Amino acid sequence: MYFKSFLLRFLSMIAGLFFYALGITVTIKANIGYTPWDVFHAGIANKTGLSIGAVIIIVGLILVIIVTLLKEKFGLGTISNIILIGLFIDILIHLNIIPTAENFIIGIILLILGLFIIAIGAYFYIKSGFGAGPRDNLMVVFARKSKLPAGLCRSIIELLVTVFGWLLGGMAGLGTVISVIAIGFCIQIVFRIFRFDVTSVKHETLKETWLNLFPPKAG
């Protein structure tokens, strides 16, 4: 019984990560300023010569190590998030199926479209219940250690990664500001359409998933 549930949730997670990667790629192609974390990723890619997908994977791995050392739990979704989003983004950029915006109006349309696609990805990914992504875990750790509200911690982190990314050559612009303001509204609209209550999801740790799939033999 658990395996059937696991399979459906696993497919939901994969779909969510693909939509997430697709949405990020669309916001990049909007060409009016990346989302905060992608300014950071693009800045590192600019300095190292690595692909942006490879940078996303490396940064994700580093963040998981940091939050694990700080006693934060992670799940199958956390690991999948690290690997698949970066991989999907590199594939989508390589295929070049999404055109780069050539004017500001098209850029705005692509940016908003990308944010809605990211919100759809978040719905499928969170719904699977396999654990938060590494960047969300960082926000949780920061909030726990600092005793500040989670929303404020997220804003501080995104401001810092935007500044560092911009200094490294990542594209920050009006699109970055719009992303910070609009992503919450896009997620709220999508979750309302799907009648999804994010607080109803109980996330499994990697250990719990393993034990549910391969329960120890009695005796």
KACOR-V781465 format. One record per residue. N is the residue number from 1. RES is the residue in one small letter. SS is DSSP state (helix for helix, strand for strand, loop for the rest). NEAR is the number of other ideal C-beta (glycine too) atoms within 12 Angstrom. D_LAST is the distance of its C-alpha to the last C-alpha in Angstrom with 2 decimals. Layout:
((N | RES | SS | NEAR | D_LAST) (N | RES | SS | NEAR | D_LAST))
//
This chain:
((1 | m | loop | 8 | 22.55) (2 | y | helix | 18 | 21.84) (3 | f | helix | 14 | 22.97) (4 | k | helix | 11 | 26.31) (5 | s | helix | 18 | 26.85) (6 | f | helix | 23 | 25.97) (7 | l | helix | 15 | 28.48) (8 | l | helix | 19 | 31.23) (9 | r | helix | 33 | 30.74) (10 | f | helix | 29 | 30.70) (11 | l | helix | 20 | 33.99) (12 | s | helix | 30 | 35.42) (13 | m | helix | 40 | 34.63) (14 | i | helix | 28 | 36.29) (15 | a | helix | 26 | 39.26) (16 | g | helix | 38 | 39.58) (17 | l | helix | 41 | 39.65) (18 | f | helix | 29 | 42.20) (19 | f | helix | 35 | 44.42) (20 | y | helix | 46 | 44.12) (21 | a | helix | 40 | 45.29) (22 | l | helix | 35 | 48.00) (23 | g | helix | 42 | 49.24) (24 | i | helix | 44 | 49.43) (25 | t | helix | 41 | 51.33) (26 | v | helix | 40 | 53.75) (27 | t | helix | 51 | 54.42) (28 | i | helix | 42 | 55.11) (29 | k | helix | 33 | 57.50) (30 | a | helix | 40 | 59.26) (31 | n | loop | 29 | 60.85) (32 | i | loop | 32 | 61.84) (33 | g | loop | 32 | 59.24) (34 | y | loop | 45 | 55.49) (35 | t | loop | 43 | 52.84) (36 | p | helix | 38 | 52.17) (37 | w | helix | 45 | 49.09) (38 | d | helix | 51 | 50.74) (39 | v | helix | 39 | 53.87) (40 | f | helix | 39 | 51.68) (41 | h | helix | 42 | 49.92) (42 | a | helix | 42 | 53.30) (43 | g | helix | 29 | 54.88) (44 | i | helix | 31 | 52.36) (45 | a | helix | 32 | 52.71) (46 | n | helix | 23 | 56.48) (47 | k | helix | 17 | 56.34) (48 | t | helix | 17 | 53.76) (49 | g | loop | 11 | 54.64) (50 | l | loop | 20 | 51.06) (51 | s | loop | 23 | 50.50) (52 | i | helix | 41 | 49.69) (53 | g | helix | 32 | 46.37) (54 | a | helix | 25 | 45.43) (55 | v | helix | 33 | 46.44) (56 | i | helix | 42 | 44.32) (57 | i | helix | 31 | 41.24) (58 | i | helix | 24 | 42.08) (59 | v | helix | 35 | 42.88) (60 | g | helix | 38 | 39.67) (61 | l | helix | 22 | 37.61) (62 | i | helix | 20 | 39.57) (63 | l | helix | 36 | 39.07) (64 | v | helix | 34 | 35.28) (65 | i | helix | 19 | 35.27) (66 | i | helix | 22 | 37.55) (67 | v | helix | 31 | 35.67) (68 | t | helix | 23 | 32.29) (69 | l | helix | 14 | 33.93) (70 | l | loop | 19 | 35.13) (71 | k | loop | 13 | 31.61) (72 | e | loop | 29 | 32.03) (73 | k | loop | 24 | 29.02) (74 | f | loop | 39 | 29.41) (75 | g | loop | 37 | 27.88) (76 | l | helix | 34 | 28.18) (77 | g | helix | 43 | 31.59) (78 | t | helix | 40 | 32.78) (79 | i | helix | 29 | 32.14) (80 | s | helix | 38 | 33.61) (81 | n | helix | 41 | 36.55) (82 | i | helix | 34 | 37.37) (83 | i | helix | 27 | 37.50) (84 | l | helix | 35 | 38.69) (85 | i | helix | 45 | 41.50) (86 | g | helix | 36 | 43.30) (87 | l | helix | 26 | 42.79) (88 | f | helix | 31 | 44.06) (89 | i | helix | 43 | 47.03) (90 | d | helix | 27 | 48.08) (91 | i | helix | 21 | 47.94) (92 | l | helix | 31 | 49.96) (93 | i | helix | 28 | 52.53) (94 | h | helix | 15 | 52.83) (95 | l | helix | 14 | 53.42) (96 | n | loop | 13 | 56.08) (97 | i | loop | 13 | 55.89) (98 | i | loop | 27 | 56.59) (99 | p | loop | 18 | 60.20) (100 | t | loop | 20 | 61.17) (101 | a | loop | 25 | 63.27) (102 | e | loop | 14 | 66.93) (103 | n | loop | 14 | 68.15) (104 | f | helix | 18 | 67.01) (105 | i | helix | 14 | 66.79) (106 | i | helix | 21 | 64.53) (107 | g | helix | 30 | 62.50) (108 | i | helix | 25 | 62.00) (109 | i | helix | 24 | 60.99) (110 | l | helix | 34 | 58.45) (111 | l | helix | 41 | 57.08) (112 | i | helix | 29 | 56.55) (113 | l | helix | 27 | 55.09) (114 | g | helix | 42 | 52.68) (115 | l | helix | 40 | 51.60) (116 | f | helix | 31 | 50.92) (117 | i | helix | 34 | 48.87) (118 | i | helix | 40 | 46.86) (119 | a | helix | 37 | 46.34) (120 | i | helix | 33 | 45.09) (121 | g | helix | 41 | 42.69) (122 | a | helix | 40 | 41.49) (123 | y | helix | 34 | 40.86) (124 | f | helix | 34 | 38.64) (125 | y | helix | 44 | 36.87) (126 | i | helix | 37 | 36.19) (127 | k | helix | 31 | 35.26) (128 | s | helix | 37 | 32.33) (129 | g | loop | 30 | 30.62) (130 | f | loop | 40 | 29.31) (131 | g | loop | 36 | 31.00) (132 | a | loop | 38 | 34.55) (133 | g | loop | 43 | 36.68) (134 | p | helix | 37 | 37.39) (135 | r | helix | 35 | 40.86) (136 | d | helix | 34 | 39.68) (137 | n | helix | 38 | 37.08) (138 | l | helix | 37 | 40.00) (139 | m | helix | 31 | 41.89) (140 | v | helix | 31 | 39.01) (141 | v | helix | 29 | 38.75) (142 | f | helix | 29 | 42.55) (143 | a | helix | 24 | 42.71) (144 | r | helix | 18 | 40.08) (145 | k | helix | 17 | 41.75) (146 | s | helix | 17 | 45.32) (147 | k | loop | 10 | 44.92) (148 | l | loop | 18 | 47.21) (149 | p | loop | 15 | 46.78) (150 | a | helix | 22 | 44.64) (151 | g | helix | 15 | 47.65) (152 | l | helix | 16 | 49.84) (153 | c | helix | 25 | 47.25) (154 | r | helix | 28 | 47.08) (155 | s | helix | 22 | 50.90) (156 | i | helix | 21 | 51.16) (157 | i | helix | 31 | 48.71) (158 | e | helix | 34 | 50.48) (159 | l | helix | 22 | 53.86) (160 | l | helix | 21 | 52.84) (161 | v | helix | 34 | 51.38) (162 | t | helix | 33 | 54.48) (163 | v | helix | 19 | 56.84) (164 | f | helix | 24 | 55.07) (165 | g | helix | 34 | 54.80) (166 | w | helix | 25 | 58.47) (167 | l | helix | 18 | 59.51) (168 | l | loop | 22 | 57.69) (169 | g | loop | 20 | 59.55) (170 | g | loop | 32 | 57.26) (171 | m | loop | 33 | 59.14) (172 | a | loop | 32 | 59.38) (173 | g | loop | 28 | 61.83) (174 | l | helix | 20 | 62.49) (175 | g | helix | 38 | 59.50) (176 | t | helix | 35 | 57.26) (177 | v | helix | 22 | 58.72) (178 | i | helix | 30 | 58.44) (179 | s | helix | 42 | 54.78) (180 | v | helix | 32 | 53.93) (181 | i | helix | 19 | 55.80) (182 | a | helix | 27 | 54.94) (183 | i | helix | 36 | 51.24) (184 | g | helix | 21 | 50.24) (185 | f | helix | 18 | 52.57) (186 | c | helix | 31 | 51.31) (187 | i | helix | 28 | 47.68) (188 | q | helix | 19 | 48.73) (189 | i | helix | 20 | 50.69) (190 | v | helix | 30 | 47.95) (191 | f | helix | 25 | 45.26) (192 | r | helix | 15 | 47.72) (193 | i | helix | 14 | 48.44) (194 | f | loop | 20 | 44.75) (195 | r | loop | 11 | 44.29) (196 | f | loop | 25 | 41.47) (197 | d | loop | 13 | 40.33) (198 | v | helix | 23 | 38.79) (199 | t | helix | 9 | 37.38) (200 | s | helix | 12 | 35.20) (201 | v | loop | 25 | 33.00) (202 | k | loop | 17 | 29.69) (203 | h | loop | 31 | 28.97) (204 | e | loop | 29 | 25.57) (205 | t | loop | 24 | 24.96) (206 | l | helix | 22 | 24.01) (207 | k | helix | 15 | 20.56) (208 | e | helix | 22 | 20.07) (209 | t | helix | 31 | 21.36) (210 | w | helix | 18 | 19.06) (211 | l | helix | 14 | 15.87) (212 | n | helix | 22 | 17.41) (213 | l | helix | 20 | 18.23) (214 | f | loop | 13 | 15.08) (215 | p | loop | 12 | 12.19) (216 | p | loop | 9 | 9.05) (217 | k | loop | 6 | 6.43) (218 | a | loop | 4 | 3.77) (219 | g | loop | 3 | 0.00))
//
